């Protein structure tokens, strides 16, 4: 097995977080093959070396890797694409075992989790768990042609009426839908919270009230946050801890 940094092995074992592991090393509480060390760069082979914290041997647990990823616009959320378009896997050629957690359509951007953990994928995407996702959405009046949207009056009466329609429920072609929350950040920009996972759901909801989505950015998914990631960047996470 390849060598790994001591603090990473401790965090993967579940004994403590990576930050706490670094503190323990600095405090002289960690030993490798019986020898205490305090430097952060110490590496070891978990299959051959003995690592202890406060005299307790660290047993390695295989960690399924999970990443926060800022999916840029124009990138396809699939493992491969028959049209030859760039996919999220182009950003994870060094971690081929990860899979996209849920979907984020090609025209959208923002937080996408990539993980080897099938249980996490199920927890975050199955409707029975009702995991909330938060988006920032820019909209413009839609070109609806001769037939007006049944809710086009929302454009005249302003945000309160628009919010009421989106929160109460709108009948879409695949059944009723509604937002969990919608907040106007500024004219034409909204923060939307949904528990839905249907294809292009937010875009179709706004279209139903006479608005077209010009930009859609996912900010969070359950407990996971995009933070200050930039398009194309990623951060690995262990449990709830972000590893920078």
N, C-alpha and C positions, 0 to 999 in steps of 0.2 A: 504493500500500500504506500502511496506517496506521503511525504512528510507534510504535516500541517502545523500551524501555529498553535501554541498551547492554549491561548485564550479562546480560540475557535473551537478546539476539542472540548474544553470545559463547557462552553455554551451549548454545543451540540449534544452533550450528555444530559442536559436538562438540570444539572446541578445548580446553576445560577446563570444570570444573563452575561453576555459578553463584557459589558461594562463592569459588572461586579467581579468577573474573572480577572480583568486587568487590575482592578483594585487589590484583589487577593495576591496577585503576583507582586505588585509593588510593595505590599506589606510583608513579603517573605513567607507567605503561607502555602506556597506551591512548590513542589519538589519533583524533579525528573530523575528517575532511577535512584531515589534517595538523596539527591543533591538539591538543595534549595537554590532557586534562581530568582532574580528580580527584573531581568530585562524582558521587554515585550517581544523581541524578535525570536525568542526561543522556539525551535521547531522540534517535532518528534514523529516517530512512526508509531501510530496507535496500536499496531499489531505486534510490535516488538518491545516498545518502551513502556515503563510504568510511570504514570503521572498521578500524583496525589495532591489533594487540597485539604489542609488541616489533618493530614494523616489518612484521609479517606481516598481510596483508589477511584479514579475517574473511569467509568465504564462507557465506552463510546456507543452511542446510539446512532444508527444510520439516519441522517437528516435528509428529508426530501426537500429539495431546494425550491424556494419561492422568491419571485422578484416583483417589485413595483416597476412598471415600465410606462414611460410617456409615449404612447403611440402617436406618431405624427399623422396629419391628414394625408390621404393618398396611399396609406399602407394597408394592405389587406390582412384581416384577422383570421388567417388560416395557416395550416402547416405547409400548404403548397397552393399554387394557383395555376390553373390550366391556361390562363391567358398570359402567363409569364410576368405578371406584376410582382412588385416587391412585397414580401409578406413580413409579418412580425418575426418569423424565424430567421430572417436575414440578420437580425440584431442579436440572435442567440445561437450562433453557429458553434460556440464553445460549450453550450449546454443543450444538446439535441433532445434530451428527455423531457423538456418542459412543454406544457400545452397552454394555450390561451384559456383563461378562466372567464367564460362568458364571451359575449361578442361586443364589438365596437365597430360600427360600419366604416367603410372606406373613407367617407366624407367627414367623419368625426375624429376627434383627437382627445388626448388626455389619458387618465389612469386606466391601465390594463394590467391585471395580474397574470404572470406567467409562472406555472408551477408544475412540479413533478408529483404533487400531492393530490390524488384523486378524491380523497375525503374532503379536502378544502374546496376543490372544484364543485363538488356536490352541494356543500353547505352554502356556498356563495351564489349558486345559480338555480337551485331547485325552488320552485314557487312556494313549497310548504314552509320554507325558512323565512320568506318575506324580507330578505336582506335589502336595505335601502341603499340607493345610489343617488348621488347628488351631482348635478350638472349646471354649468353656466351656459346659457343659451342666448344668442343674438337672433332677433327676428326682424323681418320687414313685411309690409303688407303684401299678401300673395296676389298674383294675377289670376283671378278666378273666372275670368271670361264672362259670358252672358248670364250664367246662372250664379247668383250670389250665394256665398256661404250662409247656411242657416243661422250662424252666429256672428255675422259681419257687424252687427250692431255693437259688438264688443269694442270695435275700433273707434266707434263714435263715443260711447259712454265711458271708455277708459278702463284702467286696470281693475277696479273693484268688480265690474261686470265680467271682465275677462277671467279673473281669478275664480269667480263663482262658477262659471261654466266648466273650467278645467278641473276644479275640485269636486264639483257635484257629480260629474260624469258625462261622457260623450259616447254615443254609439258609433263605433268604428266598424269596418267591414268584417272584422274577425271578433266582434263582441264589444261590450262596453269597456271604457277605460277612464281612469281619472288619475290625477296627480295626488301624491301624499301631501305635498306643499309646493307653493309657488310664491316667490318673493320678487318684487320689481326692484332691481338694483339701480337702474337708471332707465331713461326712455329707450325702449327697444331691447333691453337686456334683462334677463330673468335668471334667478337661481331656482332650479326645479328639483324636487325630491320625488323619486318613484320607487316602487317595489316591483315594477313590471319588468319582464324580460323579453317582451314581444319585439319582433323585428321592426326597426325604425319607429318605435312607439311614440317618442317625444315629437318627432317630426310630423307624424300623422295627426297627433293631437292638436298641435298648433295649426296645421293645415285646416283642420275642421273648424277652427274659429277665424279663418281668413288670414292667417299669418304664415309666412314661409321662413324656415330656419336657415340662416346664412352661416352660422357657426355654432357648433355644439362641442363642448369640452367637459369631459367627466372629471370631477374633482375628488370624489371618494366612492368607495364601495365597501359597505359595512364599516369595519374599524380601520380600514386601510385608506391612507390619504396620499394624494399626489404630491403635496408639499411644494418644494421649490425645484422639482425636476424640470428639465427642459426637453423639448421634443427629441426623441431618440435616446434619451438617458435612461438608466435603470439603477435600481438599488436592491440588493439582496436583503431579505428579512428572515429572521429566525423567531418564530412565534410572533410577538408583537414588536420585537426590537428591530429597528432598521440598522443594518450594518453598512456603515459608510467607508 
